Every structure is written in C-alpha cells, then in structure tokens.
Amino acid sequence: MREVLVVAHTGRPEAVRSAQHVIKALSQAGLSIRVLDSEARDLAAPQATPTPAAAAATGVEVVVVLGGDGTLLRAAELARPAGTPVLGVNLGHVGFLAEAEQGDLALTLERLTAGDYTVDPRMTVDFTVTVDGSVLASGWALNEVSLEKADRERMLEVVAEVDGRPLSRWGCDGVVCATPTGSTAYAFSAGGPVVWPEVEALLMVPISAHALFARPLVVSPTSVMALEVLSAPAGAVLWADGRRKVDLPAGARVEVRQGASPVRLARLAAQPFTDRLVAKFGLPVRGWRGRTES
C-alpha cells in the first residue's frame, strides 16, 4: 500500500479545505493517508490515520504540504530524517520552495497518483554552538542559520572565519549563513546573491555591518564558516530556518558546514530556475526576444 503524509497550515481555512480535498482524492485513488495527530482534529478527515510527528514521515512515499514556505520547512523537519521527499502546494505569498500553486492542485494529484514526479536533493547546513569548548547546541537548516542581535538598540561584535582563518570583524545586526536554496530567503533580504540550486556553495551575508569590507561571500561547499560573538550587550540569538532558536552568550562560537543529509524536494516538472525566479518575484521580462538563431 502506497502511503502519503499530508501536512497543512491548519490556521488557514483554505489550507484545511485543500488538505481535505487532497486526502479524499488520494484515498479514492487507493493510497493510504497519514496526518499529524496534532492536526487531525482540525482536518476532520476520517480517511486519514493520525500519527505522532516523530514517526509520521517514516515509510511514506511522499509528504504533501499545503501552506507557505514556513509550513514546508516544518514538514522538512519531519521528512529529512526519514529521507522522504516533500511536495509543496503553495497557499502562501511567494512560496519559493513549493512545487505547485493552488490552481494546479488537480494536475498535482493526478501526477502524484501516477507516481509521475522526480526528486531533487537540496543541500542543507549543520551547525554547532560551543562556549569555552563545550557544546551548547547543534542542529541543521535547509535555508539558513542566522546569528542576530537580541535587542534592536545594540549591535553585535563578531569575528567571521572561513576554513580556520580569520576573515573580518563586524559590528552588525547579524550574519546569515545560507545554502543555495536559502539564497532567495533571508540572505536575499539581507543583500546576498541569488544562487542557482544546482550550484554547490555556501553563503555568508553580513546584516547591516558597520565595516569597510562587509560584502556577501560565496564559499566552497567544503568550507567551514565560523562566527565568534565578541560582544553582545543585550545577548544574541541563533535561528535555524527562522524556526529553531538558540540563545547565545558573549564568547559563543558558531560553526556552519554543509549538512550531512539533504532535504529531498519532489518535482513535477523540469522548470528552469530562471523561470521560477521570474514567476515568484514577478520580474519584468517584457521586450525579451530570445536568442537569435544563426
């Protein structure tokens, strides 16, 4: 029996209605459906089996996500340990991680039922936080790990390091360490470059740094980026994908490297990333005439 996990932003009525439609359609097509036990009451779908989050993605073929990028990032936390692909249906604003829009739902269900999709592994980052040589926290992120000041009135003083060598000292609001997938998220808002997802690289983007040299950096995927908190009068925080938080004291050291395991995104079509960029950001391309054939 083919099994699918359905995850939804149950705080949005349209996401609940779409999830109920997905559950009913896939169930009628002969697939077995799981939902998170924390969402089962809101979804009110008798065809689905409520499952604890820790085991929800284990053994299923794909995780179908209905919501925005935040919902997909939440689903990725469940899917990554199991190596299960995630297929996003965007019900949010930009939805850069999603594969389909709400208007494409019928075609999405048809392709999913037929098993007509591919899987795109996306690089992640792993991070470790140490204080005086002792590990305070560790974790991972799909988009980015961000080091930020805890109080908007005070700056952070940090030293950046790449591959064991000091790079620069910044008084700043924070620093974003991102993957190519995350280059269109927080790193983009901070002034970082857009990196095509098939490019293997890591990004370091200072946020509002008071320094002569404070440009975004693109480094090797094998590099280890590190940030040392020299001064944090009001404290500092680390965020992983904007979802998981670690409070940092002065003297904390954050190391970020390529993740040991990717997140696997299900894809329905081989859409060029350029087209996705234009569509999601509404970029002006009027007047383009294409290549001149020789």
C-alpha positions as CSV (number, residue, x, y, z in Angstrom):
1,M,0.0,0.0,0.0
2,R,1.4,3.4,-1.0
3,E,1.3,5.9,1.9
4,V,1.3,9.7,1.8
5,L,1.7,12.1,4.7
6,V,-0.4,15.3,4.4
7,V,0.7,18.3,6.4
8,A,-1.3,21.6,6.3
9,H,-1.3,25.1,7.8
10,T,-4.4,24.4,9.8
11,G,-4.7,28.1,10.8
12,R,-5.8,28.9,7.3
13,P,-9.3,27.8,6.3
14,E,-8.3,27.4,2.6
15,A,-5.4,25.1,3.6
16,V,-7.8,22.9,5.6
17,R,-10.2,22.7,2.7
18,S,-7.4,21.9,0.3
19,A,-6.0,19.3,2.6
20,Q,-9.4,17.6,2.9
21,H,-9.7,17.6,-0.8
22,V,-6.2,16.1,-1.2
23,I,-6.9,13.4,1.4
24,K,-10.2,12.4,-0.2
25,A,-8.8,12.3,-3.7
26,L,-5.7,10.3,-2.9
27,S,-7.7,7.9,-0.7
28,Q,-10.2,7.3,-3.5
29,A,-7.2,6.6,-5.8
30,G,-6.1,3.8,-3.4
31,L,-3.4,5.5,-1.4
32,S,-3.2,5.3,2.4
33,I,-3.1,8.7,4.1
34,R,-1.5,9.8,7.3
35,V,-1.9,13.1,9.0
36,L,-0.2,14.5,12.1
37,D,-2.1,13.7,15.3
38,S,-1.8,17.4,16.2
39,E,-3.6,18.4,13.0
40,A,-6.1,15.5,12.8
41,R,-8.9,17.3,14.7
42,D,-8.8,20.4,12.6
43,L,-8.6,18.4,9.3
44,A,-11.5,16.2,10.3
45,A,-10.7,13.6,7.6
46,P,-11.9,10.1,8.5
47,Q,-9.9,8.6,5.6
48,A,-6.6,9.6,7.3
49,T,-4.7,8.0,10.1
50,P,-3.4,10.3,12.9
51,T,0.3,9.7,13.5
52,P,2.7,11.1,16.1
53,A,5.1,13.6,14.5
54,A,8.3,11.6,15.4
55,A,7.2,8.7,13.1
56,A,4.9,10.4,10.7
57,A,7.2,10.5,7.6
58,T,8.8,7.1,8.2
59,G,7.8,4.7,5.5
60,V,5.7,7.0,3.4
61,E,6.3,7.7,-0.2
62,V,6.0,11.5,-0.1
63,V,5.0,14.3,2.2
64,V,2.4,16.6,0.7
65,V,2.4,20.1,2.2
66,L,-0.3,22.7,1.9
67,G,0.7,26.1,3.0
68,G,3.6,28.5,2.6
69,D,7.3,28.1,2.9
70,G,7.0,28.1,6.7
71,T,4.8,25.0,6.6
72,L,7.1,23.3,4.1
73,L,10.1,24.0,6.4
74,R,8.1,22.4,9.3
75,A,7.4,19.4,7.1
76,A,11.0,19.2,6.1
77,E,11.9,18.7,9.8
78,L,9.8,15.5,9.7
79,A,10.9,14.3,6.3
80,R,14.7,14.8,6.4
81,P,15.5,12.0,9.0
82,A,13.4,9.5,7.0
83,G,14.8,10.6,3.6
84,T,11.2,11.2,2.4
85,P,10.5,13.6,-0.5
86,V,8.4,16.8,0.2
87,L,6.0,18.1,-2.3
88,G,4.7,21.6,-1.6
89,V,1.5,23.2,-2.8
90,N,1.8,27.0,-2.2
91,L,-1.1,28.7,-0.4
92,G,1.1,31.5,0.9
93,H,2.6,34.5,-0.8
94,V,5.9,33.7,-2.6
95,G,6.2,30.0,-1.8
96,F,9.7,29.6,-3.3
97,L,10.1,26.1,-2.0
98,A,6.7,24.9,-3.3
99,E,6.3,22.9,-6.5
100,A,2.7,23.8,-7.3
101,E,0.2,26.5,-6.8
102,Q,-3.4,26.0,-5.5
103,G,-4.8,26.3,-9.0
104,D,-2.6,23.4,-10.1
105,L,-4.0,21.0,-7.4
106,A,-5.9,18.7,-9.8
107,L,-2.9,18.2,-12.0
108,T,-0.7,17.8,-9.0
109,L,-2.9,15.0,-7.6
110,E,-3.0,13.3,-11.0
111,R,0.8,13.3,-11.3
112,L,1.2,12.2,-7.7
113,T,-1.2,9.3,-8.0
114,A,0.6,8.1,-11.1
115,G,4.0,8.4,-9.3
116,D,5.0,10.8,-12.1
117,Y,7.5,13.1,-10.3
118,T,11.2,13.4,-9.7
119,V,13.2,14.1,-6.6
120,D,15.6,17.0,-6.2
121,P,18.1,16.7,-3.3
122,R,18.8,20.1,-1.7
123,M,21.9,20.9,0.3
124,T,21.4,21.7,4.0
125,V,23.8,23.1,6.6
126,D,24.7,21.7,10.0
127,F,25.7,24.0,12.9
128,T,27.4,23.6,16.2
129,V,27.5,26.2,19.0
130,T,30.3,26.0,21.6
131,V,31.1,28.1,24.6
132,D,34.6,27.7,26.1
133,G,35.0,24.5,24.2
134,S,31.8,22.9,25.4
135,V,28.9,22.2,23.0
136,L,25.9,24.3,23.8
137,A,23.7,23.3,20.9
138,S,23.7,21.7,17.4
139,G,21.3,21.3,14.6
140,W,20.6,21.9,10.9
141,A,18.8,24.1,8.4
142,L,17.6,24.0,4.9
143,N,17.6,27.7,4.1
144,E,19.9,29.4,6.6
145,V,21.4,29.7,10.0
146,S,21.3,33.3,11.2
147,L,23.2,34.9,14.1
148,E,21.3,38.0,15.2
149,K,21.3,40.6,18.0
150,A,18.6,40.1,20.6
151,D,18.0,43.8,21.2
152,R,17.4,46.1,18.3
153,E,19.1,49.0,20.1
154,R,22.5,47.3,20.5
155,M,24.9,46.0,17.8
156,L,26.7,42.7,17.8
157,E,30.5,42.5,17.6
158,V,31.5,39.3,15.7
159,V,34.6,37.9,14.1
160,A,34.0,35.9,10.9
161,E,36.2,32.9,10.0
162,V,36.4,30.7,6.9
163,D,38.4,27.4,6.9
164,G,40.1,28.1,10.2
165,R,41.4,31.6,9.2
166,P,40.0,34.9,10.5
167,L,38.3,37.0,7.8
168,S,36.9,40.2,9.3
169,R,35.4,41.8,12.4
170,W,32.0,43.3,12.1
171,G,29.8,45.5,14.3
172,C,26.4,44.4,12.8
173,D,22.8,43.4,13.3
174,G,23.8,39.8,12.5
175,V,25.1,37.4,9.9
176,V,23.3,34.9,7.7
177,C,25.0,31.6,6.7
178,A,22.8,30.2,3.9
179,T,22.5,27.4,1.3
180,P,21.8,28.0,-2.4
181,T,18.1,27.1,-1.6
182,G,18.2,29.8,1.1
183,S,19.7,32.4,-1.2
184,T,16.2,33.5,-2.1
185,A,15.1,33.8,1.5
186,Y,16.6,35.7,4.4
187,A,20.0,36.0,2.7
188,F,18.3,37.7,-0.2
189,S,16.6,40.2,2.0
190,A,20.0,41.0,3.6
191,G,21.5,41.8,0.2
192,G,23.0,38.4,-0.7
193,P,23.2,37.0,-4.2
194,V,20.7,34.6,-5.8
195,V,22.5,31.2,-6.3
196,W,21.0,28.6,-8.6
197,P,20.1,25.5,-6.6
198,E,22.4,23.1,-8.6
199,V,25.4,25.2,-7.6
200,E,27.3,23.7,-4.7
201,A,28.3,26.6,-2.5
202,L,27.7,28.2,0.9
203,L,26.9,31.9,1.6
204,M,27.9,34.3,4.4
205,V,25.9,37.5,4.4
206,P,26.5,40.3,7.0
207,I,23.4,42.2,8.0
208,S,23.8,46.0,8.3
209,A,27.5,45.7,9.1
210,H,29.5,48.8,10.0
211,A,32.7,48.0,8.2
212,L,34.5,48.8,5.0
213,F,34.6,45.1,4.0
214,A,31.1,43.7,4.5
215,R,30.2,42.1,1.2
216,P,28.3,38.9,0.8
217,L,30.6,35.9,0.4
218,V,30.2,32.7,-1.6
219,V,32.5,29.9,-0.4
220,S,33.2,26.3,-1.3
221,P,30.7,23.7,-0.2
222,T,33.5,22.0,1.7
223,S,34.4,25.2,3.7
224,V,33.6,25.6,7.4
225,M,32.3,29.1,8.3
226,A,32.5,30.3,11.8
227,L,31.3,33.3,13.8
228,E,32.6,34.2,17.2
229,V,30.5,36.6,19.4
230,L,32.9,39.1,20.9
231,S,30.3,41.4,22.4
232,A,26.6,41.1,22.8
233,P,25.5,43.6,25.4
234,A,21.8,42.6,25.2
235,G,22.5,39.0,24.1
236,A,22.5,37.2,20.8
237,V,20.3,34.5,19.2
238,L,20.8,31.9,16.6
239,W,17.9,30.9,14.4
240,A,17.8,27.8,12.2
241,D,15.3,28.4,9.3
242,G,13.7,31.0,11.5
243,R,12.1,28.2,13.4
244,R,14.5,26.8,16.0
245,K,16.2,29.2,18.4
246,V,19.3,29.1,20.5
247,D,20.2,31.9,22.9
248,L,23.9,32.8,22.7
249,P,26.1,34.5,25.3
250,A,29.2,36.6,24.6
251,G,32.0,34.2,23.8
252,A,29.9,31.8,21.9
253,R,31.3,30.3,18.7
254,V,29.0,29.1,15.8
255,E,30.4,26.7,13.2
256,V,28.4,26.1,10.0
257,R,29.2,23.5,7.4
258,Q,27.5,21.5,4.6
259,G,24.8,19.3,6.1
260,A,25.3,15.5,6.3
261,S,21.8,14.9,4.9
262,P,19.9,16.8,2.2
263,V,16.2,17.6,2.1
264,R,14.6,15.9,-0.9
265,L,12.0,18.0,-2.8
266,A,9.6,16.3,-5.1
267,R,9.4,18.0,-8.5
268,L,6.6,17.6,-11.1
269,A,8.3,19.4,-14.0
270,A,11.8,20.3,-15.1
271,Q,11.1,24.1,-14.9
272,P,14.3,26.2,-15.3
273,F,15.2,28.0,-12.2
274,T,15.2,31.3,-14.2
275,D,11.5,30.8,-14.9
276,R,10.8,30.1,-11.3
277,L,12.7,33.2,-10.3
278,V,10.8,35.4,-12.7
279,A,7.4,33.9,-11.7
280,K,7.9,34.1,-7.9
281,F,9.4,37.6,-7.9
282,G,7.3,39.0,-10.7
283,L,10.4,40.1,-12.6
284,P,9.9,42.4,-15.7
285,V,10.9,40.5,-18.8
286,R,8.7,42.3,-21.3
287,G,10.7,43.0,-24.5
288,W,12.8,39.9,-24.4
289,R,13.2,38.5,-27.9
290,G,15.1,35.3,-27.2
291,R,18.2,34.1,-28.9
292,T,18.9,34.9,-32.5
293,E,19.1,31.7,-34.5
294,S,22.3,31.5,-36.7
